Amino acid sequence: EKQAEDSNSPECSEPGAMDLKFTSSRKYISISVPSKSQAMSPHIKSVDDVVVLGMNLSKFSKPTQFFICVSGVFMFYLIYGYLQELIFSVEGFKPFGWYLTLVQFGFYSIFGLIELQLIQDKRRRIPGKTYMIIAFLTVGTMGLSNTSLGYLNYPTQVIFKCCKLIPVMIGGVFIQGKRYNIVDVSAALCMSLGLIWFTLADSTVAPNFNLTGVVLISLALCADAVIGNVQEKAMKLHNGSNSEMVLYSYSIGFVYILFGLTCTSGLSPAVTFCSKHPVQTYGYAFLFSLTGYFGISFVLALIKIFGALLAVTVTTGRKAMTIVLSFLFFAKPFTLQYVWSGLLVVLGIFLNVYSKNMDKIKLPSLLGLWKKSMEERKSRTLSQTV
C-alpha cells in the first residue's frame, strides 16, 4: 500500500517523466523527457536541412533533389566558364588577369557578407592566422589560373584543373610518406599522359602558345591541391561555416592582391583599361563571380546529399561540356589529339574515383572473370558429355 501511495504521488504522475527507483531507499528521481518537437532548437534542426539560394531541398524527393542540383551545377558553371573566356576575348585585357581576380575577390567578399548576415550564428570560429594562410593559397589558385588564360587556350586550362590528383600524390609521397595502390598510380599516369598530349596538341595548333601559361596553371594546380586539405581541416577542427570561410578568406585575399598590384604598378593601367570598357569588364566580372558563387553552393549541396562520388561524376561531365562549348562558341584551332588526350584524362579521373570508393564500386577482377569463364567451360563440357 505504501508503494502504491508513493507511485500515485504528484512527483511521479507527470506525463513524459521516466522514474528510476532505488531499492535501498524510497526516493525517486524524475527525468523529464522532452517531446520530439522540443528536442532540438530551431537552429540545430536547420543543420539537417539543405538550403541552396534560399530553397530548402529537403522538402523534395531524392530524384527531384538530384535534378535541381545537377541543373544548378551545369547552368551556373557553364555560364561561369563562358563569361571567363568572354572577358579574356576582349582585345587588350589579357595582361590584366590579376586585376580580374581582385574584382572577383571583392564580389565574393560581398556575397559572403550578405550570406553571413542571413544565418543566425555570425561568430568567427576559425583563427585569423589560418585565414591568412587560406587567403594566400586562394590568391595563388585563382590569380594564377586567371592569369594563365592570357597564355593558354581555355580547354587546356580546364584539362589542367581536372588533374589535381597529380600534385596531391606527389606531396603525399614526399611530405607525408604515403604509399598509393596500383589504381592511384595508374590514374596519375593516365592524367599525366593526357596532360602531355593535350599540351603538345595546344603547342602545335595554337599560334600564340606560351610555356608561361603551363607554368602558371601548374602552380595554380599545386596551390589548389593544398588549399582543399587546409580548408577541410580548419572547418572540421573549428566547426566553421561555408559563408564564414568565403567572407574572411576572400576579403583577406583581396587585401593581398590590392597590395601586390599597388607595389608592382599594375593597378593603374588595369583601372584605366576597365574604365573604358565597363560593361565588358566589370559587368561580365559581376556575372562571372555571381555564377561561380552560386555554382559552388549547388556542388556542396550535391556532396552533402549524394556523396562525393556522384558529385565528382557530375562536375567531370560539366568540365567536359565546358570544353565542348568552348570550341563551339569561340573560334580556335582543333585537332583529334584533343579528343584522345581528353579521354585519357577522364579515364584517370574515373580510376581516382574508383580507388577512393572501391568498397562501393565493385568491378569484376581479371582473376574473377577468368574463373567464371573456366566454370562455364566445365559446365558446357559436362553437359555435352551427359
PANU-157823 format. One record per residue: residue in one letter; x, y, z of N, C-alpha, C in turn. Coordinates in steps of 0.001 Angstrom, whole numbers, padded with zeros to 6 digits, always signed. Example, Ala and Ser with C-alpha at 12.3 -4.5 7.8 and 13.67 -1.06 7.14 Angstrom:
BEGIN
a+013190-005690+007800+012300-004500+007800+013200-003300+007800;s+012850-002250+007080+013670-001060+007140+012900+000030+007870;
***
This chain:
BEGIN
e+000825-001204+000000+000000+000000+000000+000860+001256+000000;k+001947+001194+000816+002852+002345+000879+003441+002637-000504;q+003855+001541-001203+004425+001725-002536+003386+002242-003515;a+002125+001798-003321+001062+002276-004207+000815+003748-004005;e+000842+004186-002719+000672+005611-002458+001800+006425-003073;d+003033+005900-002910+004176+006637-003463+004112+006723-004981;s+003624+005651-005598+003566+005668-007066+002523+006628-007584;n+001505+006941-006737+000477+007894-007146+000794+009325-006736;s+001981+009562-006206+002354+010899-005766+002492+011836-006946;p+002307+013149-006719+002380+014122-007831+003727+014148-008504;e+004807+013777-007789+006142+013883-008371+006318+012919-009524;c+005582+011789-009484+005818+010756-010486+004656+010610-011450;s+003607+011371-011260+002439+011229-012130+002443+012183-013304;e+003492+012983-013441+003559+013926-014554+003782+013184-015857;p+003094+013564-016922+003310+012896-018208+004695+013219-018751;g+005238+012260-019515+006557+012458-020115+007661+012378-019115;a+007508+011665-017980+008563+011526-016983+008935+010070-016854;m+010232+009784-016683+010737+008429-016537+011283+008291-015123;d+010823+007285-014349+011159+007140-012943+012217+006076-012753;l+013213+006375-011923+014243+005427-011548+014126+005181-010053;k+013822+003937-009625+013573+003625-008210+014776+002909-007638;f+015232+003365-006489+016318+002708-005779+015705+001823-004692;t+016080+000534-004628+015516-000407-003661+015959-000111-002242;s+017102+000550-002081+017619+000824-000739+016940+002013-000093;s+016183+002800-000798+015504+003948-000232+014199+004170-000972;r+013402+005079-000475+012115+005362-001079+012151+006652-001903;k+013342+007112-002243+013463+008338-003023+013328+008017-004502;y+012751+008946-005210+012567+008790-006647+013281+009927-007372;i+013818+009605-008523+014459+010612-009370+013636+010736-010650;s+013131+011897-010936+012317+012130-012134+013168+012786-013209;i+013202+012139-014355+013943+012669-015503+012926+013038-016569;s+012796+014324-016855+011814+014762-017850+012342+014488-019248;v+011496+013905-020079+011838+013603-021460+011087+014579-022350;p+011762+015493-023028+011053+016472-023854+010394+015811-025040;s+009368+016455-025528+008694+015935-026714+009585+016078-027930;k+009206+015390-029003+010054+015358-030203+010210+016736-030822;s+009150+017532-030733+009224+018870-031339+010093+019818-030547;q+010312+019498-029229+011121+020369-028396+012532+019836-028192;a+012852+018724-028834+014141+018080-028576+015303+018909-029078;m+015105+019684-030136+016198+020447-030722+015728+021870-030963;s+016640+022781-030845+016304+024174-031120+016145+024363-032623;p+015468+025407-033056+015278+025623-034493+016595+025738-035240;h+017633+026331-034599+018915+026479-035288+019569+025114-035510;i+019466+024228-034497+020090+022912-034633+019317+022079-035642;k+018007+022188-035666+017236+021416-036619+017548+021819-038045;s+017896+023056-038245+018164+023524-039598+019463+022961-040158;v+020299+022314-039314+021546+021751-039814+021273+020618-040789;d+020201+019829-040518+019873+018714-041382+019241+019163-042698;d+018766+020388-042764+018162+020900-043984+019244+021347-044950;v+019008+021088-046239+019927+021514-047290+019279+022687-048001;v+019779+023883-047729+019216+025112-048283+020202+025690-049290;v+019727+025895-050524+020546+026468-051590+019789+027645-052186;l+020396+028829-052131+019797+030050-052670+018414+030291-052072;g+018271+030022-050773+017002+030237-050088+015978+029147-050307;m+016319+028090-051051+015388+026998-051343+015769+025764-050529;n+014826+025264-049729+015061+024099-048890+014851+022834-049721;l+015960+022178-050092+015871+020982-050928+015371+019768-050157;s+015393+019821-048827+014967+018670-048027+013488+018373-048189;k+012718+019316-048681+011285+019109-048856+010961+018305-050107;f+011945+018126-051004+011701+017428-052256+012168+015978-052156;s+011744+015165-053108+012179+013775-053175+013612+013704-053688;k+014234+012543-053523+015628+012373-053945+015833+012623-055435;p+015004+012071-056323+015199+012383-057758+015078+013869-058070;t+014121+014546-057399+013966+015986-057626+015177+016749-057109;q+015711+016354-055949+016914+016993-055412+018090+016823-056373;f+018232+015625-056917+019332+015368-057853+019181+016221-059101;f+017963+016312-059634+017730+017108-060842+018025+018584-060590;i+017601+019103-059437+017842+020516-059117+019334+020796-058974;c+020048+019912-058239+021488+020123-058021+022274+020042-059319;v+021992+019034-060136+022718+018876-061399+022415+020035-062343;s+021145+020459-062378+020782+021599-063234+021509+022856-062780;g+021590+023064-061460+022293+024235-060953+023776+024207-061261;v+024408+023038-061093+025846+022915-061375+026131+023205-062841;f+025377+022581-063737+025627+022763-065165+025306+024189-065601;m+024173+024713-065164+023761+026040-065620+024746+027111-065169;f+025039+027164-063872+025876+028248-063359+027332+028101-063783;y+027863+026879-063790+029281+026733-064140+029528+026847-065633;l+028556+026467-066451+028726+026683-067886+028712+028178-068205;i+027823+028929-067545+027822+030387-067711+029118+030983-067168;y+029597+030447-066042+030848+030899-065435+032017+030744-066419;g+032139+029561-067005+033230+029332-067947+033108+030182-069195;y+031863+030346-069694+031660+031162-070891+032055+032612-070631;l+031628+033158-069482+031950+034554-069169+033444+034754-068928;q+034085+033763-068307+035521+033877-068064+036293+033964-069375;e+035933+033114-070327+036616+033170-071624+036200+034405-072406;l+034956+034860-072215+034490+036041-072918+035237+037293-072459;i+035526+037384-071175+036265+038541-070660+037660+038597-071282;f+038323+037460-071373+039678+037452-071924+039688+037550-073442;s+038516+037441-074072+038463+037656-075520+038395+039137-075870;v+038168+040007-074863+038200+041458-075103+039628+041861-075455;e+039770+042553-076553+041106+042899-077035+041822+043826-076050;g+043003+043405-075629+043815+044188-074716+043654+043831-073247;f+042754+042860-072904+042500+042550-071498+043427+041466-070948;k+044077+040697-071792+044844+039538-071333+045918+039860-070283;p+046573+041004-070309+047575+041271-069262+046988+041568-067885;f+045656+041665-067762+045051+042107-066505+044326+040980-065772;g+044913+039784-065804+044305+038654-065106+044263+038835-063599;w+045306+039446-063040+045336+039668-061590+044297+040707-061170;y+044036+041689-062025+043010+042676-061674+041611+042045-061710;l+041389+041132-062653+040120+040398-062676+039952+039589-061392;t+041030+038992-060916+040974+038246-059655+040659+039172-058489;l+041226+040397-058508+040929+041380-057462+039436+041719-057446;v+038863+041967-058619+037435+042276-058707+036598+041076-058264;q+037011+039885-058679+036290+038671-058299+036314+038455-056783;f+037451+038682-056160+037563+038547-054706+036684+039574-053995;g+036607+040775-054558+035748+041792-053968+034281+041390-054003;f+033820+040861-055142+032430+040411-055246+032165+039226-054320;y+033106+038266-054258+032929+037102-053382+032832+037537-051918;s+033617+038541-051530+033558+039035-050152+032193+039638-049846;i+031643+040380-050806+030313+040973-050607+029249+039883-050514;f+029335+038876-051398+028362+037781-051362+028453+037019-050041;g+029683+036765-049578+029856+036064-048310+029317+036866-047137;l+029510+038191-047167+028993+039045-046093+027475+039032-046064;i+026854+039079-047238+025390+039034-047311+024867+037704-046787;e+025494+036615-047197+025044+035299-046745+025255+035124-045251;l+026357+035655-044723+026629+035525-043291+025589+036277-042466;q+025059+037384-042996+024041+038140-042276+022704+037410-042227;l+022514+036443-043131+021246+035728-043186+021194+034523-042262;i+022333+034109-041709+022343+032967-040802+022364+033477-039368;q+022004+032585-038413+021863+033004-037026+023211+033172-036327;d+024125+032261-036570+025418+032301-035881+026422+033069-036741;k+026786+034290-036333+027678+035144-037127+029097+035192-036557;r+029389+034359-035589+030709+034407-034964+031788+033838-035880;r+032985+034391-035761+034127+033838-036490+034766+032765-035626;r+034781+031542-036129+035265+030396-035362+036710+030031-035692;i+037115+030237-036940+038456+029850-037383+039419+030990-037080;p+040622+030695-036543+041579+031759-036191+042013+032588-037399;g+042406+033828-037121+042825+034726-038180+044085+034262-038898;k+045024+033632-038168+046253+033139-038795+045939+032075-039849;t+044984+031219-039538+044592+030189-040507+043998+030818-041751;y+043185+031857-041565+042593+032538-042713+043650+033235-043561;m+044709+033711-042950+045772+034356-043720+046459+033344-044638;i+046637+032120-044142+047231+031059-044975+046277+030653-046088;i+044996+030456-045724+043999+030055-046723+043853+031137-047790;a+043862+032402-047372+043736+033506-048330+044917+033528-049297;f+046112+033281-048780+047289+033258-049652+047175+032144-050691;l+046742+030961-050265+046575+029844-051202+045455+030116-052193;t+044380+030755-051730+043267+031086-052628+043696+032092-053688;v+044492+033059-053272+045028+034032-054237+045885+033312-055276;g+046732+032404-054820+047564+031660-055760+046745+030824-056721;t+045704+030175-056208+044881+029306-057055+044143+030094-058127;m+043381+031093-057708+042517+031805-058652+043276+032850-059458;g+044255+033505-058820+045025+034512-059545+045865+033907-060659;l+046597+032855-060345+047419+032195-061363+046559+031544-062436;s+045394+031007-062022+044500+030384-063003+043944+031422-063973;n+043508+032571-063457+043001+033616-064350+044101+034183-065244;t+045291+034365-064676+046400+034924-065456+046847+033970-066554;s+046736+032653-066308+047181+031668-067307+046345+031743-068582;l+045104+032262-068488+044276+032371-069689+044823+033396-070679;g+045738+034241-070227+046397+035150-071154+047418+034457-072033;y+047735+033195-071716+048759+032456-072461+048256+031127-073018;l+047142+030585-072465+046662+029268-072865+045256+029357-073428;n+044891+028330-074211+043502+028160-074588+042690+027735-073364;y+041417+028122-073329+040576+027774-072183+040436+026262-071994;p+040254+025438-073055+040182+023986-072845+041428+023414-072181;t+042604+023939-072518+043831+023449-071892+043832+023755-070403;q+043351+024938-070031+043281+025290-068615+042333+024355-067870;v+041189+024021-068481+040218+023134-067840+040804+021737-067668;i+041528+021254-068672+042153+019936-068574+043154+019909-067414;f+043924+020961-067264+044872+021017-066145+044133+020992-064804;k+043001+021697-064719+042248+021717-063475+041704+020347-063107;c+041463+019509-064096+040954+018165-063828+041998+017257-063190;c+043260+017656-063213+044350+016768-062805+044948+017180-061465;k+044097+017521-060517+044558+017900-059188+045223+016734-058459;l+044891+015505-058870+045431+014317-058195+046952+014269-058260;i+047539+014741-059342+048988+014599-059533+049782+015336-058450;p+049577+016655-058222+050328+017304-057136+049950+016778-055754;v+048703+016316-055581+048305+015748-054293+049119+014494-053990;m+049268+013627-054984+050029+012394-054781+051510+012690-054571;i+052063+013627-055340+053480+013960-055178+053747+014526-053786;g+052866+015433-053336+053015+015977-051986+052835+014916-050917;g+051918+013978-051134+051713+012917-050162+052915+012006-050021;v+053604+011759-051138+054778+010885-051101+055956+011565-050408;f+056245+012819-050785+057439+013489-050272+057235+014146-048911;i+056012+014581-048619+055770+015281-047358+055310+014328-046261;q+054327+013464-046578+053757+012599-045563+054228+011158-045663;g+054994+010826-046683+055491+009461-046827+054403+008450-047131;k+053368+008872-047843+052263+007971-048154+052656+006964-049222;r+051910+005851-049228+052054+004853-050274+050704+004678-050960;y+050726+004603-052272+049488+004515-053045+049407+003166-053754;n+048163+002722-053984+047962+001439-054655+048121+001592-056158;i+048002+000472-056844+048243+000453-058279+047187+001258-059035;v+045972+001348-058478+044913+002109-059151+045231+003600-059120;d+045698+004107-057976+046058+005521-057868+047224+005867-058795;v+048220+004984-058845+049367+005219-059726+048930+005218-061190;s+048042+004285-061548+047532+004238-062924+046749+005505-063260;a+045967+006002-062291+045211+007234-062522+046144+008414-062758;a+047201+008513-061949+048161+009599-062116+048881+009506-063464;l+049224+008292-063888+049888+008113-065177+048972+008509-066334;c+047693+008098-066257+046748+008472-067317+046585+009978-067396;m+046470+010621-066244+046327+012075-066241+047580+012760-066778;s+048741+012256-066385+049996+012861-066843+050141+012749-068353;l+049891+011542-068894+049996+011357-070339+048960+012199-071074;g+047732+012266-070517+046707+013096-071142+047088+014567-071153;l+047663+015040-070049+048117+016433-069994+049219+016701-071012;i+050173+015778-071105+051287+015960-072038+050772+016017-073470;w+049893+015085-073835+049344+015071-075194+048533+016328-075484;f+047700+016743-074509+046869+017923-074720+047733+019170-074877;t+048780+019283-074058+049662+020444-074138+050449+020457-075443;l+050902+019277-075891+051612+019198-077169+050701+019565-078328;a+049433+019118-078247+048480+019491-079293+048238+020993-079289;d+048139+021571-078098+047930+023019-077986+049119+023785-078553;s+050335+023309-078267+051525+023993-078771+051668+023852-080280;t+051061+022796-080855+051173+022564-082290+050196+023417-083081;v+048949+023501-082595+047911+024168-083387+047675+025616-082966;a+048074+025978-081727+047829+027349-081262+048976+028251-081693;p+048706+029320-082420+049793+030178-082907+050462+030996-081802;n+049729+031281-080706+050288+032131-079650+050574+031339-078375;f+050915+030048-078539+051187+029211-077368+052435+029716-076650;n+052346+029760-075308+053452+030231-074487+053607+029294-073303;l+054822+028832-073061+055072+027896-071963+054815+028548-070605;t+054791+029868-070559+054498+030557-069300+053125+030184-068764;g+052161+030009-069664+050826+029620-069244+050803+028259-068568;v+051605+027321-069066+051693+025986-068455+052270+026091-067049;v+053294+026927-066887+053904+027099-065557+052896+027721-064586;l+052156+028732-065045+051189+029408-064186+050072+028468-063745;i+049495+027715-064686+048384+026835-064329+048880+025661-063484;s+050137+025254-063666+050697+024187-062825+050853+024662-061382;l+051342+025891-061199+051441+026449-059848+050066+026631-059219;a+049087+027053-060027+047718+027179-059516+047162+025835-059094;l+047518+024798-059842+047060+023450-059511+047652+022974-058190;c+048929+023267-057974+049580+022890-056711+048936+023610-055528;a+048673+024908-055685+048017+025655-054607+046609+025131-054359;d+045914+024761-055424+044560+024226-055294+044562+022888-054568;a+045595+022087-054796+045692+020790-054125+045923+020952-052633;v+046662+021995-052248+046960+022222-050833+045777+022862-050111;i+045100+023789-050777+044061+024564-050101+042881+023702-049681;g+042578+022661-050453+041469+021795-050079+041692+021117-048743;n+042911+020621-048521+043225+019967-047247+043204+020964-046094;v+043728+022169-046320+043767+023170-045251+042359+023623-044877;q+041512+023859-045881+040140+024273-045602+039357+023198-044871;e+039492+021963-045324+038755+020862-044689+039181+020684-043236;k+040485+020736-042974+040981+020582-041611+040507+021729-040720;a+040544+022960-041226+040131+024111-040431+038641+024076-040120;m+037821+023700-041090+036377+023677-040870+035965+022549-039926;k+036658+021420-039989+036340+020322-039074+036841+020620-037670;l+038013+021236-037552+038605+021491-036244+037855+022582-035488;h+037435+023628-036207+036798+024775-035552+035307+024892-035853;n+034773+023958-036642+033331+023951-036963+032902+025263-037611;g+033669+025702-038592+033337+026941-039297+032338+026695-040412;s+031617+027723-040788+030608+027615-041842+031196+027998-043196;n+030480+027638-044261+030938+027969-045609+030953+029479-045843;s+029915+030167-045363+029849+031617-045564+030972+032327-044819;e+031315+031857-043633+032440+032433-042891+033743+032227-043649;m+033939+031018-044174+035157+030711-044929+035271+031610-046151;v+034176+031790-046869+034199+032624-048074+034497+034073-047724;l+033818+034603-046716+033969+036014-046368+035401+036353-045983;y+035976+035631-045026+037280+036005-044492+038425+035635-045438;s+038345+034496-046082+039440+034106-046972+039520+035022-048187;y+038363+035371-048765+038387+036218-049959+038624+037689-049626;s+038155+038140-048469+038413+039543-048103+039883+039766-047779;i+040515+038813-047076+041958+038924-046823+042733+038787-048121;g+042287+037889-048991+042932+037747-050298+042812+039007-051135;f+041687+039710-051007+041506+040989-051707+042580+041985-051290;v+042873+042024-049994+043914+042934-049494+045284+042527-050041;y+045556+041212-050080+046825+040727-050633+047019+041198-052073;i+046010+040975-052913+046131+041319-054335+046227+042830-054525;l+045430+043572-053756+045477+045027-053859+046857+045555-053509;f+047464+045002-052476+048807+045421-052085+049828+045050-053161;g+049684+043841-053727+050617+043413-054764+050512+044246-056027;l+049294+044544-056471+049121+045354-057665+049609+046786-057454;t+049423+047294-056245+049892+048653-055955+051412+048728-055974;c+052067+047714-055412+053535+047706-055372+054151+047505-056747;t+053483+046762-057621+054028+046479-058950+053529+047449-060013;s+052794+048470-059601+052259+049474-060527+051350+048854-061585;g+050659+047770-061202+049748+047123-062146+048304+047522-061962;l+048023+048332-060954+046638+048702-060665+046138+049808-061588;s+046956+050830-061785+046530+051995-062569+046216+051642-064026;p+047063+050900-064746+046721+050556-066140+045457+049722-066243;a+045251+048807-065282+044056+047959-065323+042793+048791-065095;v+042840+049709-064125+041681+050565-063858+041380+051439-065067;t+042409+051960-065698+042220+052809-066881+041581+052043-068018;f+042061+050809-068251+041509+049991-069345+040059+049619-069064;c+039780+049175-067831+038424+048727-067497+037427+049891-067478;s+037899+051083-067171+037000+052234-067191+036556+052576-068615;k+037367+052189-069600+036993+052403-070994+036030+051334-071491;h+036018+050172-070865+035123+049065-071251+034414+048549-070001;p+033557+049355-069393+032970+048954-068106+032048+047744-068207;v+031273+047638-069299+030333+046520-069423+031068+045216-069660;q+032045+045221-070574+032784+044008-070901+033708+043559-069770;t+034017+044438-068835+034923+044067-067750+034176+043926-066418;y+033691+045039-065876+033028+044988-064573+031677+044269-064651;g+030955+044504-065729+029653+043851-065873+029783+042350-065993;y+030675+041901-066895+030902+040467-067043+031524+039868-065789;a+032403+040630-065127+033057+040121-063918+032041+039900-062790;f+031035+040781-062703+029996+040593-061688+029210+039311-061949;l+028769+039110-063191+028038+037890-063525+028928+036662-063394;f+030177+036804-063776+031168+035738-063656+031339+035313-062196;s+031443+036274-061293+031593+035980-059867+030304+035433-059272;l+029163+035989-059681+027880+035555-059133+027574+034106-059509;t+027799+033749-060764+027534+032374-061190+028508+031391-060533;g+029756+031804-060344+030703+030941-059641+030311+030721-058195;y+029812+031755-057542+029384+031647-056142+028163+030747-056019;f+027206+030888-056932+026022+030035-056913+026382+028589-057266;g+027311+028421-058206+027685+027076-058628+028275+026252-057506;i+029154+026852-056710+029773+026106-055612+028735+025742-054555;s+027670+026533-054416+026605+026202-053473+025904+024910-053880;f+025641+024745-055175+024993+023524-055647+025936+022322-055559;v+027224+022543-055772+028185+021447-055638+028232+020949-054196;l+028274+021874-053231+028292+021487-051819+027005+020756-051430;a+025869+021199-051979+024602+020509-051706+024610+019106-052302;l+025184+018970-053477+025272+017655-054122+026135+016705-053308;i+027240+017213-052764+028112+016386-051929+027399+015978-050651;k+026675+016903-050039+026014+016623-048756+024902+015597-048919;i+024155+015657-050025+023003+014767-050199+023416+013422-050781;f+024242+013419-051825+024517+012199-052575+025948+011684-052427;g+026834+012454-051792+028194+011993-051600+029154+012518-052650;a+030457+012383-052348+031495+012934-053221+031605+012189-054542;l+031290+010886-054548+031424+010096-055771+030538+010639-056878;l+029264+010841-056586+028342+011361-057593+028664+012809-057934;a+029121+013576-056943+029466+014977-057199+030633+015082-058175;v+031657+014239-057993+032803+014249-058909+032377+013854-060317;t+031477+012876-060420+030988+012462-061733+030265+013611-062439;v+029429+014331-061710+028677+015441-062298+029612+016578-062699;t+030548+016941-061829+031457+018050-062144+032396+017693-063290;t+032770+016417-063394+033598+015995-064531+032832+016119-065834;g+031562+015717-065822+030732+015903-067008+030556+017364-067356;r+030464+018208-066331+030343+019648-066569+031592+020199-067230;k+032766+019760-066774+034007+020245-067373+034140+019791-068825;a+033712+018548-069099+033747+018073-070484+032814+018913-071361;m+031629+019239-070839+030691+020082-071588+031263+021485-071785;t+031994+022001-070782+032603+023326-070906+033610+023360-072047;i+034411+022291-072166+035398+022229-073247+034718+022201-074614;v+033646+021394-074728+032920+021303-075999+032329+022661-076375;l+031683+023327-075407+031083+024637-075693+032138+025690-076015;s+033320+025542-075433+034386+026493-075725+034787+026425-077193;f+034864+025201-077726+035195+025062-079146+034051+025523-080042;l+032805+025425-079547+031667+025818-080371+031478+027327-080419;f+031620+028006-079265+031313+029431-079177+032508+030325-079500;f+033719+029825-079310+034908+030651-079542+035784+029989-080599;a+036126+030755-081622+036922+030221-082722+038329+029911-082244;k+038725+028659-082418+040072+028224-082051+040420+026986-082859;p+041689+026733-083105+042077+025551-083877+041740+024266-083133;f+041456+023207-083892+041046+021937-083303+041792+020799-083972;t+042128+019778-083167+042753+018575-083666+042218+017380-082887;l+042211+016202-083515+041704+014995-082851+042547+014595-081651;q+043761+015099-081585+044604+014801-080427+043989+015352-079137;y+043214+016423-079246+042483+016939-078088+041524+015882-077539;v+040863+015165-078441+039863+014167-078039+040524+013006-077308;w+041580+012445-077896+042227+011281-077285+042867+011639-075946;s+043527+012783-075876+044161+013168-074615+043115+013493-073550;g+041998+014108-073965+040927+014382-073007+040307+013115-072460;l+040095+012116-073320+039550+010834-072857+040511+010133-071905;l+041806+010291-072131+042785+009692-071232+042728+010346-069849;v+042526+011649-069818+042373+012344-068529+041094+011892-067824;v+040008+011730-068583+038746+011241-067995+038923+009834-067416;l+039675+008992-068096+039967+007662-067568+040730+007750-066252;g+041694+008664-066176+042430+008856-064924+041527+009326-063799;i+040566+010214-064116+039616+010679-063102+038759+009521-062611;f+038306+008673-063535+037491+007522-063137+038278+006574-062237;l+039535+006318-062573+040359+005432-061739+040574+006035-060358;n+040722+007358-060292+040886+008016-058989+039622+007875-058136;v+038455+008102-058750+037188+007952-058030+036983+006503-057598;y+037320+005570-058492+037175+004147-058153+038085+003751-057002;s+039295+004310-056964+040228+003983-055885+039705+004448-054532;k+039047+005632-054506+038528+006155-053249+037242+005478-052814;n+036581+004769-053729+035292+004144-053414+035283+002681-053849;m+036392+001980-053602+036482+000586-054020+035492-000302-053281;d+035129+000094-052046+034157-000697-051302+032740-000496-051815;k+032481+000651-052488+031153+000917-053021+031024+000487-054471;i+032108+000633-055235+032102+000247-056642+032849-001076-056770;k+032156-002131-056971+032775-003451-057065+032814-003880-058522;l+033968-003662-059142+034176-004096-060512+034759-005504-060520;p+034387-006335-061499+034935-007702-061551+036425-007688-061862;s+037205-008477-061113+038643-008566-061338+038939-009513-062492;l+040159-009407-063024+040553-010294-064119+040568-011752-063673;l+041031-011992-062436+041049-013357-061922+039636-013909-061784;g+038712-013047-061305+037331-013493-061168+036694-013795-062512;l+036980-012939-063532+036446-013204-064863+037010-014500-065439;w+038301-014762-065191+038922-015984-065710+038322-017228-065049;k+038108-017189-063734+037495-018318-063024+036069-018553-063504;k+035353-017454-063737+033984-017602-064204+033929-018245-065583;s+034861-017826-066459+034887-018416-067802+035266-019895-067750;m+036195-020269-066843+036576-021669-066697+035412-022507-066180;e+034649-021963-065241+033483-022686-064734+032428-022888-065821;e+032263-021859-066688+031305-022001-067783+031763-023065-068767;r+033075-023139-069034+033594-024168-069939+033384-025561-069371;k+033646-025728-068052+033454-027030-067409+031996-027472-067479;s+031099-026498-067255+029676-026837-067275+029233-027221-068688;r+029788-026534-069708+029455-026892-071082+029972-028271-071428;t+031213-028566-071009+031799-029885-071297+031012-030988-070608;l+030597-030740-069353+029826-031739-068621+028470-031958-069274;s+027820-030893-069755+026515-031037-070417+026646-031806-071723;q+027772-031556-072464+027982-032276-073715+028220-033767-073451;t+028989-034064-072358+029257-035461-072016+027981-036192-071651;v+027117-035522-070857+025847-036129-070465+024952-036333-071706;
***
